[in-house]
Amino acid sequence: MSAKPAKDFDSVTVPAPNLDYDLAHVSLRRPDQRGFYEGISNAVLWPLLHGFEPTIQVGEAPWSSYVGANEEFAETAHSMSSSGDVFWIQDYHLMLVPGLLRTKRPKARIGWFCHIPWPPPDTFGILPWREEILEGLLGADVLGFHLPEYAEHFRQCVERFTAYDVTRDEIQYQSRKVRTIAAPIGIPVDELQALAIDPDVGREVERIRQMMGNRQLILGVDRLDYTKGIPERLAAFERLLRKDKSARARYALIQVMVPSRTDVKAYADLKEEIDRMVGDINGRYADTGRVPVHYLYRNLSQRALFAHYRAADVALVTPLRDGMNLVAHEYAAARTDDDGVLVLSEFAGAAKYLKGAVLVNPYDVESTTSAIHRALAMKRSEKKKRMRALRAEVMRLDVHRWADDYVKALEGT
């Protein structure tokens, strides 16, 4: 996608199918950038909001860098906008921006959306800056979350750590009412279904199946992260191979893992653990010319990814905690043949909506192994019924509908 200079040297205009929009540049000094993104967002807020308390690194966390970065984003948004513009702020990196913008534009319509879980007060209360974050977020008019329970957790935090009045869906903040809504995000269904039926993708599907010796294929697609449950998934697959001696000739696991935050020790340690587990499984159960785990540690193109979705008999989406998880949605969108089985963690937000999935507790390795076996042996009629239910819900949760509904809620304030 090309970009051309826009209002000034600090912004570019990006052409989209039906409109042009400007991207503004926010400049941060390298130490502040590291402190904001790695020191606070990744090392503190990400594990805390997912409920992984032992990995939270509050100690000497550079909170001032997070504050400074939020101030820069707020100032840029203010300077690049006009009176009457609507502001929609995304995710946990920018939780102070709503309040900062409110001081500059008291009458503006400001929204914020949380793309990951929101924890209950006992977890959120770990933060030394909990009141500052809540004050920042309450600068918005509408606060969006994937699930009603996340929105409820947020209201509980406000009730616990502030003196503001909280009702079922609203918070009375000074002279304004702040709405909390559940707005589950989805995917661009029409675009991705068109990709799924592309003839080039179909040819790649056949190549994958032939390369894998026409075994039944189990697919995992994840970013490298301790929330994704990859070691637990590998342990469940290893148990399947151990319990069923014919499994190594009949099944294969393709694990796609996208590199992420490799300069953070917790992620480097996780990568080392996963490498070791894959090596151990393949060393123990491989036959000449055939290995049970095919491990792709890289980004795949969207075309290649959808070929893998269509080739896979089972998609294994088993995070330990996830705000939504759109891999589950993409797998269903790709299965225009109404085939395939989705095995989904009950701790992914998607589990609250995708009722056609086989739900599992990823911490329970034995039950996950049983669920994989059940999915591989499932009758065609049941697979078809489940996939049709999945696809209907994925279509209902289309990302364009999500955006339209949220903006309507914000514009209605």
matplotlib code that plots the C-alpha trace (Angstrom):
import matplotlib.pyplot as plt

x = [0.0, 1.5, 1.4, 1.7, 2.5, -0.5, -1.1, 2.5, 5.7, 4.5, 1.6, 0.8, -2.4, -3.2, -5.6, -8.3, -11.0, -13.7, -11.8, -8.5, -7.2, -4.2, -1.5, 0.3, 3.8, 4.3, 8.0, 9.4, 13.0, 14.4, 14.6, 11.0, 9.9, 11.5, 10.1, 6.6, 6.3, 8.6, 8.9, 5.2, 3.0, 4.6, 6.2, 3.5, 0.1, 0.0, 0.6, -1.6, -4.6, -4.3, -4.1, -0.5, 0.5, 3.9, 5.3, 4.4, 7.6, 6.5, 9.7, 11.6, 9.0, 9.4, 5.9, 7.1, 7.8, 4.2, 2.8, 5.0, 4.1, 0.4, 0.9, 2.5, -0.3, -2.9, -1.2, -0.8, -4.4, -5.5, -3.3, -4.2, -8.0, -10.8, -13.6, -16.4, -14.1, -14.8, -11.8, -11.6, -8.6, -7.4, -6.1, -4.0, -1.0, -3.0, -5.1, -4.3, -5.1, -8.9, -8.4, -5.6, -7.8, -10.7, -8.8, -8.0, -11.5, -14.1, -17.0, -15.5, -16.9, -14.1, -14.1, -11.7, -11.6, -9.8, -8.6, -7.5, -9.2, -9.9, -9.2, -11.2, -10.2, -7.9, -5.6, -6.0, -5.3, -1.7, -0.9, 0.7, -0.9, -4.4, -6.2, -4.3, -5.3, -8.9, -9.0, -7.5, -10.0, -12.9, -12.1, -13.9, -17.6, -17.8, -15.5, -15.7, -14.7, -15.1, -17.2, -19.8, -17.7, -14.7, -16.9, -18.2, -14.7, -13.9, -16.9, -15.9, -12.4, -13.9, -16.2, -13.3, -10.6, -12.6, -15.5, -17.6, -21.1, -21.4, -24.6, -25.3, -23.7, -22.6, -20.3, -21.1, -17.9, -17.9, -20.7, -20.7, -21.9, -19.4, -20.9, -19.3, -20.4, -19.6, -18.6, -17.0, -14.7, -14.6, -12.9, -13.6, -15.7, -16.4, -12.8, -11.4, -14.0, -13.1, -9.4, -10.3, -11.9, -9.1, -7.9, -4.2, -5.1, -6.8, -3.7, -1.6, -4.0, -3.4, 0.4, 0.2, -1.8, 0.5, 3.6, 2.1, 1.5, -2.3, -2.3, -5.0, -3.7, -4.0, -3.1, -2.0, -1.4, -0.1, 2.1, 5.0, 3.5, 3.0, -0.7, -1.2, -0.7, 1.7, 3.7, 0.4, -0.8, 2.4, 2.1, -1.5, -0.4, 2.6, 0.2, -2.0, 1.1, 2.1, -1.4, -2.0, 0.9, -0.7, -1.1, 2.4, 1.4, -2.1, -1.8, 0.5, 0.6, 1.6, 2.5, 2.9, 4.5, 5.0, 8.1, 7.2, 9.1, 12.1, 14.2, 12.1, 13.5, 10.1, 9.6, 13.1, 12.7, 9.4, 10.9, 13.6, 11.1, 9.0, 12.1, 13.1, 9.6, 9.3, 12.7, 11.9, 8.6, 10.0, 13.1, 10.9, 8.1, 9.5, 9.9, 12.3, 10.9, 8.0, 7.9, 4.8, 5.3, 6.0, 7.2, 7.1, 8.7, 7.9, 5.2, 3.1, 1.5, -2.3, -2.6, -0.4, -2.2, -5.6, -4.3, -3.2, -6.7, -8.3, -5.9, -6.3, -8.8, -8.6, -7.7, -6.3, -6.8, -6.0, -4.8, -4.5, -6.2, -7.2, -9.4, -11.1, -8.8, -9.5, -7.6, -10.7, -12.8, -10.5, -10.5, -14.3, -14.4, -11.9, -14.0, -16.5, -16.8, -18.4, -15.6, -13.1, -13.3, -12.4, -11.0, -11.2, -10.0, -12.8, -10.6, -10.6, -13.2, -14.3, -15.6, -18.5, -19.7, -18.5, -20.8, -20.0, -16.5, -15.3, -14.4, -11.4, -9.6, -6.0, -4.6, -6.0, -3.7, -5.6, -8.9, -7.3, -5.8, -9.3, -10.8, -8.2, -8.9, -12.7, -12.2, -10.1, -12.7, -15.8, -18.4, -19.0, -22.6, -21.5, -18.6, -20.9, -23.5, -20.8, -19.0, -22.3, -23.0, -19.5, -19.7, -23.1, -21.7, -18.5, -20.5, -22.7, -19.6, -18.1, -15.5, -17.3, -20.5, -18.3, -16.9, -20.2, -22.0, -19.2, -19.1, -22.9, -22.8, -20.1, -21.9, -25.1, -23.5]
y = [0.0, 3.3, 6.4, 10.1, 13.2, 14.7, 17.8, 18.2, 16.2, 14.4, 12.6, 10.5, 9.8, 6.1, 5.2, 2.7, 1.1, 3.8, 6.6, 8.1, 8.5, 10.2, 8.5, 10.8, 10.1, 10.1, 10.6, 9.0, 8.9, 5.4, 4.9, 6.1, 3.9, 0.9, 1.9, 2.5, -0.6, -3.2, -2.0, -1.2, -2.5, -5.9, -6.6, -5.3, -4.6, -7.6, -10.3, -8.4, -8.0, -11.7, -12.8, -14.0, -12.5, -14.3, -12.8, -9.2, -7.1, -4.0, -3.5, -0.7, -0.5, 2.9, 4.3, 7.8, 6.4, 5.1, 8.5, 10.4, 8.2, 8.6, 12.3, 12.3, 10.3, 12.5, 15.7, 14.3, 13.2, 16.6, 18.6, 16.5, 16.6, 19.2, 20.2, 17.7, 14.7, 11.4, 9.7, 5.9, 4.8, 1.2, -1.1, -1.2, 0.7, 4.0, 3.8, 7.4, 8.9, 9.3, 11.4, 13.5, 14.1, 15.1, 17.9, 19.3, 18.6, 18.6, 18.1, 15.6, 12.1, 9.7, 5.9, 3.2, -0.5, -3.3, -6.0, -8.3, -9.5, -7.3, -9.0, -8.8, -6.3, -8.6, -8.9, -5.4, -4.1, -5.3, -2.2, 0.7, 3.0, 1.5, 4.8, 6.7, 4.1, 4.1, 7.9, 7.9, 5.5, 7.3, 10.2, 8.2, 8.2, 4.6, 1.8, -1.4, -5.0, -8.3, -10.0, -8.9, -10.4, -8.2, -5.1, -6.3, -6.7, -3.2, -1.8, -3.8, -2.2, 1.3, 0.4, -1.0, 1.7, 4.9, 6.7, 7.0, 5.5, 2.4, 1.0, -2.0, -0.5, 3.0, 4.9, 8.4, 10.2, 13.8, 15.4, 12.7, 9.1, 6.6, 3.6, 0.1, -2.2, -5.7, -5.6, -8.9, -8.3, -10.5, -10.8, -9.4, -12.5, -11.8, -10.9, -14.0, -16.4, -15.2, -15.9, -19.4, -20.4, -19.0, -21.6, -21.0, -21.7, -24.9, -26.1, -25.3, -27.3, -30.4, -29.8, -29.7, -32.9, -34.8, -33.5, -34.7, -38.2, -37.8, -38.1, -36.4, -32.9, -31.0, -27.3, -24.8, -21.1, -18.8, -15.9, -16.8, -16.0, -17.7, -17.0, -19.3, -22.6, -24.1, -26.3, -27.7, -28.4, -30.2, -32.3, -33.3, -34.4, -36.3, -38.2, -39.1, -40.5, -42.4, -43.9, -44.9, -46.7, -46.2, -42.5, -41.5, -43.0, -41.5, -38.0, -35.0, -31.7, -28.6, -25.8, -22.3, -20.0, -16.3, -14.7, -12.1, -10.1, -12.3, -9.7, -10.3, -13.1, -14.8, -15.1, -16.3, -18.9, -20.1, -20.4, -22.6, -24.8, -25.3, -26.0, -28.7, -30.3, -30.4, -32.0, -34.6, -35.6, -35.9, -37.8, -40.2, -40.8, -40.1, -42.7, -42.5, -39.8, -38.9, -36.7, -36.1, -32.4, -29.9, -26.7, -23.5, -20.6, -17.7, -15.6, -17.2, -15.2, -14.9, -17.1, -19.8, -19.6, -20.2, -23.1, -24.6, -23.9, -25.7, -28.6, -29.2, -31.7, -30.2, -26.7, -26.7, -23.2, -23.7, -20.5, -20.4, -17.0, -14.9, -11.8, -13.3, -15.3, -14.6, -17.7, -19.6, -17.3, -17.5, -21.3, -21.4, -18.7, -20.8, -24.0, -23.2, -27.0, -27.3, -29.7, -29.6, -29.5, -26.6, -27.6, -24.4, -23.4, -22.4, -19.6, -17.8, -15.1, -16.8, -19.8, -17.6, -17.2, -20.1, -22.9, -25.3, -25.8, -28.7, -26.9, -27.9, -26.9, -26.5, -27.0, -30.5, -32.3, -35.6, -34.1, -32.1, -35.4, -36.9, -33.9, -34.2, -37.8, -37.1, -34.5, -36.7, -39.5, -37.4, -38.5, -36.3, -35.5, -34.1, -32.1, -30.6, -29.6, -28.0, -26.2, -24.7, -23.4, -22.0, -20.3, -18.7, -17.1, -16.0, -14.3, -12.6, -11.3, -9.7, -7.0, -4.4, -4.9, -4.7, -1.3, 0.1, -0.9, 0.6, 3.8, 4.1, 3.6, 6.3, 8.8, 8.2, 9.6]
z = [0.0, -1.0, 1.2, 0.2, 2.3, 3.9, 6.0, 7.0, 7.3, 10.4, 8.7, 5.6, 3.8, 3.3, 0.5, 1.5, -0.7, 0.1, 1.8, 2.5, 6.1, 7.7, 9.8, 12.1, 13.4, 17.2, 18.1, 21.2, 22.4, 22.3, 26.1, 26.5, 23.7, 25.4, 28.8, 27.4, 25.2, 26.8, 30.4, 31.1, 28.3, 27.8, 31.2, 33.4, 31.8, 29.4, 32.1, 34.6, 32.4, 31.4, 35.0, 34.9, 38.2, 38.7, 35.5, 36.4, 36.7, 38.7, 40.7, 38.8, 36.0, 34.1, 34.7, 33.7, 30.2, 29.9, 31.1, 28.7, 25.7, 26.4, 26.6, 23.2, 21.7, 23.2, 22.0, 18.5, 18.3, 19.5, 17.2, 14.1, 14.8, 14.4, 16.7, 16.3, 15.5, 17.3, 19.0, 19.2, 21.2, 21.0, 23.7, 26.9, 25.6, 25.7, 28.8, 29.9, 26.6, 27.1, 30.2, 28.7, 25.6, 27.8, 29.3, 25.8, 24.3, 27.2, 24.8, 22.5, 22.0, 23.2, 23.1, 24.1, 23.4, 25.2, 22.9, 25.7, 29.0, 31.9, 35.3, 38.6, 41.2, 43.2, 40.2, 38.9, 42.4, 42.1, 40.0, 41.9, 39.4, 39.4, 40.3, 37.6, 35.0, 36.0, 36.0, 32.5, 31.1, 32.7, 30.4, 27.7, 27.0, 26.0, 27.2, 25.1, 26.1, 24.3, 27.0, 29.5, 32.3, 31.3, 31.4, 34.8, 36.1, 35.1, 36.9, 40.0, 39.8, 39.6, 42.6, 44.6, 43.9, 43.4, 45.0, 41.8, 41.6, 39.5, 38.0, 35.8, 32.6, 33.6, 35.9, 37.1, 36.6, 37.7, 35.6, 32.9, 32.5, 31.2, 29.4, 29.5, 26.6, 25.5, 21.8, 20.6, 17.7, 14.6, 11.2, 7.7, 6.8, 3.1, 2.2, 4.0, 2.6, -0.9, -0.1, 1.2, -2.1, -4.3, -6.8, -5.8, -2.2, -3.3, -5.1, -2.0, 0.1, -2.1, -1.9, 1.9, 2.2, -0.2, 1.7, 4.9, 3.5, 3.6, 7.4, 9.4, 10.2, 13.5, 13.2, 15.8, 14.9, 17.6, 18.3, 20.7, 24.1, 27.4, 27.3, 24.3, 26.0, 23.4, 25.9, 27.3, 23.7, 22.8, 26.0, 25.0, 21.5, 22.9, 25.2, 22.2, 20.4, 23.6, 24.2, 20.5, 18.8, 15.4, 15.9, 14.5, 11.2, 11.1, 12.6, 12.3, 14.2, 12.3, 14.8, 13.3, 15.8, 14.9, 16.6, 19.2, 21.8, 21.6, 23.5, 26.6, 28.8, 29.5, 25.8, 25.0, 27.8, 26.4, 22.9, 24.3, 26.2, 23.0, 20.9, 23.4, 23.5, 19.8, 19.5, 22.2, 20.6, 17.1, 18.4, 20.3, 17.8, 14.3, 11.7, 8.7, 6.4, 8.7, 11.9, 14.0, 14.7, 11.9, 13.6, 11.6, 13.5, 11.2, 9.8, 7.0, 4.3, 4.6, 1.5, 3.0, 6.3, 4.8, 2.8, 6.1, 7.6, 4.7, 4.9, 8.7, 9.9, 13.4, 14.6, 18.1, 19.6, 23.3, 25.0, 28.7, 28.5, 25.5, 25.1, 22.0, 19.6, 16.0, 14.7, 15.8, 13.6, 10.7, 10.7, 10.6, 7.8, 5.8, 6.0, 3.3, 2.8, 6.3, 7.3, 10.1, 13.9, 16.1, 19.5, 21.6, 25.1, 27.4, 28.6, 25.2, 24.8, 21.5, 23.6, 24.8, 21.2, 19.1, 20.4, 17.6, 19.0, 21.2, 24.4, 26.6, 29.7, 28.4, 31.9, 31.9, 29.5, 29.7, 28.7, 25.9, 24.6, 24.7, 22.9, 20.1, 19.6, 19.6, 17.0, 14.8, 15.0, 14.7, 12.2, 9.1, 10.1, 13.5, 12.0, 9.4, 12.1, 14.3, 11.5, 10.2, 13.7, 14.0, 10.6, 11.3, 14.5, 12.8, 10.1, 12.7, 14.5, 11.3, 12.1, 10.1, 12.2, 15.3, 14.2, 13.1, 16.3, 18.5, 16.6, 16.7, 20.5, 20.7, 18.5, 20.5, 23.7]

ax = plt.figure().add_subplot(projection="3d")
ax.plot(x, y, z, "-o")
ax.set_aspect("equal")
plt.show()
